[in-house]
Amino acid sequence: MRFKEMTSSTRLGIDSNTAAFMFFTSAAFAPRQSVSSVECLANQRINLGRNEVFDWSDTHRSRRPGAGRPRATTSTDDRYIQLTARRNRTENATQLQRQLLLATGRRVSSQTVRNRLHEGGLYAHRSMVCIPLTPHHRAARRRWAAEHRDWEQHDWSQVLFTDES
């Protein structure tokens, strides 16, 4: 800890990171408060100085502007990708990538398309091959199996199986 004196958080057995987290997530802290009010609140609550308050809020609240690689798509492109995926449910990311290229002329990777779909809450999945069985279906199958359990070879020879070639 930076301070020599005993703070209220150390008296309670809370480390400074936990105390700072509790402070910044409380309703008392608004991101756009003035310096004096933030400093005042910080001193009252957890005995942190003004610089520590702003350092913590910058690193734990938002991304620095201009940091990281620029996005390959605009927000309009993102909406187009998500809308196209919702309209054409069976298309994969590569097909959506080609459609975006034809529509906007913007070349992006299929991974970027998948990332934009994930941001919109759309995830790849396999289509269902059959209708899921309900408890009623299972009971009917069990009943049919019980009725035909004792059938002999000559009984089954009378049945026409249509799925065989």
N, C-alpha and C positions, 0 to 999 in steps of 0.2 A: 504494500500500500504506500501511497505517496505521503500521506499525512501522518505526523507523529501523534497528534492528539487522538483521543478515542472518539470516533464518530458515532452517531446514533445507530448506523447500520452495523458497526462492529459490536456495539453493545447488544444488539439483537442477534448477533451471530450470522449476519448476512454479509457476503463478500461484496466488494464494490461493483463488480460486473452485474450481479443479481440486483443490487440496489439501483444501479443505473437503468437496467432493463425495466424494473418495476416503475421507475420514474417516467421513462419515455413512453411506456405503454399506458400510463394512467391518463385519465381525462384531463388532468391539469396541464399536460404538455401539449401545446399546439405547435405544428411545425413552423408557423410564421410569427411566433411571438417576438417581441423586441428583445434586444440584448439584455437590457436591465431587468425585464421580467423573468427571463430565463435564468439569469444569474441569481436573482432573488429566490426563485423557486428552487434552484439547485442548492443554494446555501441553506435554505430552510429544510429541505427534504433529506439530502444525502451528503452535504458538505463537499460538493464538487465545484471547481472553479468554472468560470465562463468558457475558457478554452477547452477544457475537458468535455463540457456539455456539447459544444459545437463539434468537436472531433468525433465524439460518440454518435451524435445525430447524423453527421455527414456519412460516416462509414456504415451505419446500421439502418439508415432510413431510406436512402435513395442512391441510385447509380450516378456517378459523376457525369456531367454532360460531355459528350464527345469521346467517352471512354469505350474502348472495344471496337470491333470491326463494324462498319456501317451495315445496316440491313440490306439484303439483296432485293427485297420487295418493299413496295410501298403499302400503306394501309389499304389502298384501293385494290392492289394485287392480292393482298391477304383475304379481303372480302370476296373477291372473284374466285379464288381457289376454294374457299369454304362453300360458297354458293354452288359452284360447279360440282363439288363432291356431294352435296346434298341432293342435287338434281339427278346426278348419274351415280347411283349408289354402288354400282358394280365396277366402276373404273378404279384403277390403281394409281399410285403416285406418278408413275412414268407417263401414263396417259394424260393425267391432269397437267403434268409438266409440259407436254406437247401442246395441249390446248392453251395454256398460258402463253407459250411462245407464239402461237398463231394469233392469239387475240391482242397481245400487247407488244410482241417483239422482244420481250425480256427473257433472257436465257438464265434459268436457275436450275440447280440440281434437284433430283428427286428427293433427296434428304431434306432440302429446304421446304419442298412442298409438304412432306410428312410433318416437319416441325410446325408449319403454319396450320395444318389440320389438327395437330395435337393442341395448339393454342386455342383453337375453336372448339375443343372437346370432341373431335372426331378421330376415331382410332380404327385401324384395320382389324377385320375379323373374318372368319370363314363363314360363308352362308350355310344355313341349315339345309341338310340334305332331306330330312323327313320332318314330319310334324311330331312334336314331342308327345309322348304318351301320358295320358292323364290316369289317375287312379282307376277310373271307370274302364279304360282300355286294358289296363293290367289285370283287373278282375275278370274281364271278358276273356282274355287270353288264357288265364289260369283255368277258368271254367271249361274252355274248349279243350285245353290239354288234358284235363281230368276226364272229360267225356271220351277222348280218343286214346287214352293211355293203353287200353287193353285190345286195341285193334290188331288183327293178324295180317299176314302178307296178302291174303286174298281180299281183305277189306281195302287195303291201300291200293291194290291193283285196279280198283273201280274208280279211283280218283284221277282226274285229269289235271296235271300240273302245267300251268300255262307259262311259267317262267323258264322252262327248260326247252332247249332247241332240239 
